[in-house]
Amino acid sequence: RNFNAGDKIAIFAMAKLDQGWTEQPTGDDVKPSIPPMSHVVNARTNVNWRHSSAGKVIQGRQEWYSIPLTILISDGSNGNNNDGK
């Protein structure tokens, strides 16, 4: 993509975190055989999970985004010769 001087672009990092929290041990000696129930596991791994309390809502998700970094595209005429000096 071509950008023009004065354009602002936002850059985000995205990550899927803690997906291993949904893995349960298996075997006859592990009881009960139920999925994770804690709020933190569900909030970070289960897109279908939703919890409301005291007027606040937590919606589960798998994709987590950083705060954006905004970059202003210059025209290169600021006198910087790009050699780090």
Phi and psi restraints in degrees (value plus and minus 20) as a CYANA .aco file:
   2 ASN   PHI    -117.5   -77.5
   2 ASN   PSI     113.8   153.8
   3 PHE   PHI    -131.4   -91.4
   3 PHE   PSI     131.8   171.8
   4 ASN   PHI    -129.2   -89.2
   4 ASN   PSI     134.7   174.7
   5 ALA   PHI     -75.0   -35.0
   5 ALA   PSI     114.5   154.5
   6 GLY   PHI      75.0   115.0
   6 GLY   PSI     -36.5     3.5
   7 ASP   PHI     -85.6   -45.6
   7 ASP   PSI     124.7   164.7
   8 LYS   PHI    -134.0   -94.0
   8 LYS   PSI     112.9   152.9
   9 ILE   PHI    -143.5  -103.5
   9 ILE   PSI     126.6   166.6
  10 ALA   PHI    -129.7   -89.7
  10 ALA   PSI     114.5   154.5
  11 ILE   PHI    -137.0   -97.0
  11 ILE   PSI     110.8   150.8
  12 PHE   PHI    -142.2  -102.2
  12 PHE   PSI     128.8   168.8
  13 ALA   PHI    -121.1   -81.1
  13 ALA   PSI     120.8   160.8
  14 MET   PHI    -145.5  -105.5
  14 MET   PSI     119.4   159.4
  15 ALA   PHI    -162.8  -122.8
  15 ALA   PSI     128.3   168.3
  16 LYS   PHI    -123.9   -83.9
  16 LYS   PSI      97.9   137.9
  17 LEU   PHI    -134.2   -94.2
  17 LEU   PSI     132.9   172.9
  18 ASP   PHI      40.1    80.1
  18 ASP   PSI       4.3    44.3
  19 GLN   PHI     -84.3   -44.3
  19 GLN   PSI     -44.6    -4.6
  20 GLY   PHI     -86.4   -46.4
  20 GLY   PSI     -38.6     1.4
  21 TRP   PHI     -83.5   -43.5
  21 TRP   PSI     -40.3    -0.3
  22 THR   PHI    -104.9   -64.9
  22 THR   PSI     -29.8    10.2
  23 GLU   PHI    -100.1   -60.1
  23 GLU   PSI     109.4   149.4
  24 GLN   PHI    -129.5   -89.5
  24 GLN   PSI     124.8   164.8
  25 PRO   PHI     -80.8   -40.8
  25 PRO   PSI     131.4   171.4
  26 THR   PHI    -140.3  -100.3
  26 THR   PSI     144.5   184.5
  27 GLY   PHI     107.0   147.0
  27 GLY   PSI     142.7   182.7
  28 ASP   PHI     -88.4   -48.4
  28 ASP   PSI     -42.9    -2.9
  29 ASP   PHI    -106.8   -66.8
  29 ASP   PSI     -20.6    19.4
  30 VAL   PHI    -123.7   -83.7
  30 VAL   PSI      94.4   134.4
  31 LYS   PHI    -154.3  -114.3
  31 LYS   PSI     128.4   168.4
  32 PRO   PHI     -99.7   -59.7
  32 PRO   PSI     139.6   179.6
  33 SER   PHI    -112.2   -72.2
  33 SER   PSI      62.0   102.0
  34 ILE   PHI    -151.5  -111.5
  34 ILE   PSI     136.1   176.1
  35 PRO   PHI     -91.5   -51.5
  35 PRO   PSI     147.0   187.0
  36 PRO   PHI     -75.3   -35.3
  36 PRO   PSI     123.1   163.1
  37 MET   PHI    -139.0   -99.0
  37 MET   PSI     -30.9     9.1
  38 SER   PHI     -88.9   -48.9
  38 SER   PSI     130.6   170.6
  39 HIS   PHI     -80.5   -40.5
  39 HIS   PSI     -64.0   -24.0
  40 VAL   PHI     -85.2   -45.2
  40 VAL   PSI     -60.8   -20.8
  41 VAL   PHI     -85.4   -45.4
  41 VAL   PSI     -66.6   -26.6
  42 ASN   PHI     -85.4   -45.4
  42 ASN   PSI     -60.9   -20.9
  43 ALA   PHI     -83.1   -43.1
  43 ALA   PSI     -51.3   -11.3
  44 ARG   PHI    -118.3   -78.3
  44 ARG   PSI     -24.8    15.2
  45 THR   PHI    -157.2  -117.2
  45 THR   PSI     -34.6     5.4
  46 ASN   PHI    -138.7   -98.7
  46 ASN   PSI      84.0   124.0
  47 VAL   PHI     -87.6   -47.6
  47 VAL   PSI     -38.0     2.0
  48 ASN   PHI    -111.7   -71.7
  48 ASN   PSI     -22.2    17.8
  49 TRP   PHI    -108.6   -68.6
  49 TRP   PSI     116.9   156.9
  50 ARG   PHI    -166.2  -126.2
  50 ARG   PSI     114.8   154.8
  51 HIS   PHI    -156.4  -116.4
  51 HIS   PSI     115.4   155.4
  52 SER   PHI    -140.3  -100.3
  52 SER   PSI     119.9   159.9
  53 SER   PHI    -180.3  -140.3
  53 SER   PSI     112.2   152.2
  54 ALA   PHI      31.7    71.7
  54 ALA   PSI      19.6    59.6
  55 GLY   PHI      59.4    99.4
  55 GLY   PSI     -17.9    22.1
  56 LYS   PHI    -125.7   -85.7
  56 LYS   PSI     126.8   166.8
  57 VAL   PHI    -145.0  -105.0
  57 VAL   PSI     113.8   153.8
  58 ILE   PHI    -135.6   -95.6
  58 ILE   PSI     101.7   141.7
  59 GLN   PHI    -128.0   -88.0
  59 GLN   PSI     104.9   144.9
  60 GLY   PHI     -83.7   -43.7
  60 GLY   PSI     129.9   169.9
  61 ARG   PHI    -176.6  -136.6
  61 ARG   PSI     145.5   185.5
  62 GLN   PHI    -133.4   -93.4
  62 GLN   PSI     -46.4    -6.4
  63 GLU   PHI    -119.9   -79.9
  63 GLU   PSI     106.5   146.5
  64 TRP   PHI    -139.0   -99.0
  64 TRP   PSI     112.1   152.1
  65 TYR   PHI    -133.4   -93.4
  65 TYR   PSI     125.2   165.2
  66 SER   PHI     -97.0   -57.0
  66 SER   PSI     150.6   190.6
  67 ILE   PHI     -87.1   -47.1
  67 ILE   PSI     117.8   157.8
  68 PRO   PHI     -89.5   -49.5
  68 PRO   PSI     126.9   166.9
  69 LEU   PHI    -122.8   -82.8
  69 LEU   PSI     100.2   140.2
  70 THR   PHI    -118.7   -78.7
  70 THR   PSI     110.5   150.5
  71 ILE   PHI    -138.1   -98.1
  71 ILE   PSI     110.2   150.2
  72 LEU   PHI    -117.5   -77.5
  72 LEU   PSI     102.6   142.6
  73 ILE   PHI     -98.4   -58.4
  73 ILE   PSI     107.1   147.1
  74 SER   PHI    -119.4   -79.4
  74 SER   PSI     149.6   189.6
  75 ASP   PHI    -112.2   -72.2
  75 ASP   PSI     -18.8    21.2
  76 GLY   PHI      61.9   101.9
  76 GLY   PSI     -14.2    25.8
  77 SER   PHI    -118.6   -78.6
  77 SER   PSI       0.7    40.7
  78 ASN   PHI    -105.3   -65.3
  78 ASN   PSI     -14.0    26.0
  79 GLY   PHI      67.2   107.2
  79 GLY   PSI     -22.7    17.3
  80 ASN   PHI     -98.6   -58.6
  80 ASN   PSI     107.4   147.4
  81 ASN   PHI    -114.0   -74.0
  81 ASN   PSI     -11.0    29.0
  82 ASN   PHI      42.2    82.2
  82 ASN   PSI      -1.0    39.0
  83 ASP   PHI    -121.4   -81.4
  83 ASP   PSI      -8.1    31.9
  84 GLY   PHI      64.9   104.9
  84 GLY   PSI     -16.9    23.1
